[in-house]
């Protein structure tokens, strides 16, 4: 997806510099999950900002957990609940906004939930929540 936006011109001192940046780039991370639990799972995030960090988060329940103090994402509301919430892994999205996570899910993960969180370039964006079944 090509970001949309406007160009801004900034003047500094005696010289002029042209800064081209999308004013309101739109990204919508989408999380999909393949595989069966327990066993090998593949979680794929698409629609993330290119080359931004992507966290894969786990919790035992859905809800509206707000991230407490964190360098970039303080106050962001997740679709996950508080019970057993944790970061599973982190990756950088590729130049097309894709990030892939693969691993073996234990029986304890079955029935839990995953959500992706991107940071920091385009802000902290959340994906949909997916149940591990």
N, C-alpha and C positions, 0 to 999 in steps of 0.2 A: 504494500500500500504506500503510495507516495503522499508524504505529509502536505497539507494545504496550509496556506498562511499568507502573510504579507511581508513586504520588505520594509525595513526601517533604516533611516539614515541618521547617523549620530555625528555630530561635529565636536571635535576635540581640539581646543586651542586654535592654532593657525591652520591646521590641516583638517581634512575631512576623511572619514573612514566609512566605508559602506559595510554594514552588518546585515547579512541576509539570514533571517531565521523565521521559521514558521511561527506565527503569532499564536495559533491555537491548533497545533498538530493533534490529530485525533487518532488515538490508538485504543483498541479494545482487546485486551488479552483474553484468549479462549483456551481453556484447559480441556483436553480429551484424555481418556484413559483406556488402554487396551490390556488384555490379559485377564487372569482370574486369580482370586485370592483364596487360599494361600498360593503363592507361586510367583512367577515372573510377571512384572508389570512394566508398562511403558507409558509414561505421562508425557504428553507433548503440549507445549504452549505455543500458540500462534497469535499473531497480531500484537506482539510486544514491541516496544520501541526498539529499533535496531541497535544492537550492541549494548543495550542496558542490562543491568543485573536482573536476574529472575530468581526469586526464592520459591521453593516448593514447600508449602506448609501443611501440617497434619493436625487434626484434632479428632477427638472421639465423638463430637457432636457438632451440629450446626448452631448458629447463634449470631451474636453481634459483638464479638470481642473487639475492643478498641486497643490499638497498639499503644502501650505506655511509652515513656521516653525512649526514643530511638533516634539515631542521628538524622535519618531522612524521613521516616514515616510516622512520627509521633501523631497520635490522634486518628489515624486511618482506621475505619471500621471494616472488619473482615466479615465474611459470611460464616465463619467458624465460631464455635463456642469456646469457652475457657478450658474445658476438661481435656487434659493431656495435650494441649496445644504446643507445637514445637516446629522448628525448621528442620525439614528432612534433608535438603540439599540446596545448593545454589549454583547457578551457571550464568554465563553471559549469553544473551540472545545473539544469533548470528546477524548478518547484514540484512536479512529479510524478516527479522523479528520472530524467529523460531528458536525454541530451546527444548531439548529432549532430555528426559530423566529416565533411567532404566534401573531396575533393582528387583530384589526378591522381597515380597511381602510375607510376613509371618502371619500366623492365625490371629494374633492379637491385633493386627492392622485391619482385618476384615470387618466390615461394617463401619469403619471410620470414614473420614472425609478429607479431601485434599483441596487446596486452593493455591493459586499462584499469585505472587506479589512482585511487581516490577519496581525498580529503583535505579538511579536517582534522576537520570536525564530528563525525562518527560514527566517526572513526578511519580508518586507512589500509586500505581494502578493495580486494581484487583481483578482477578478472573472470576469466572463462575466457580461454584463449588461442585465437586464430583464425589459421589460415594464409591468407596472401594468394596466391590462385591465379587 
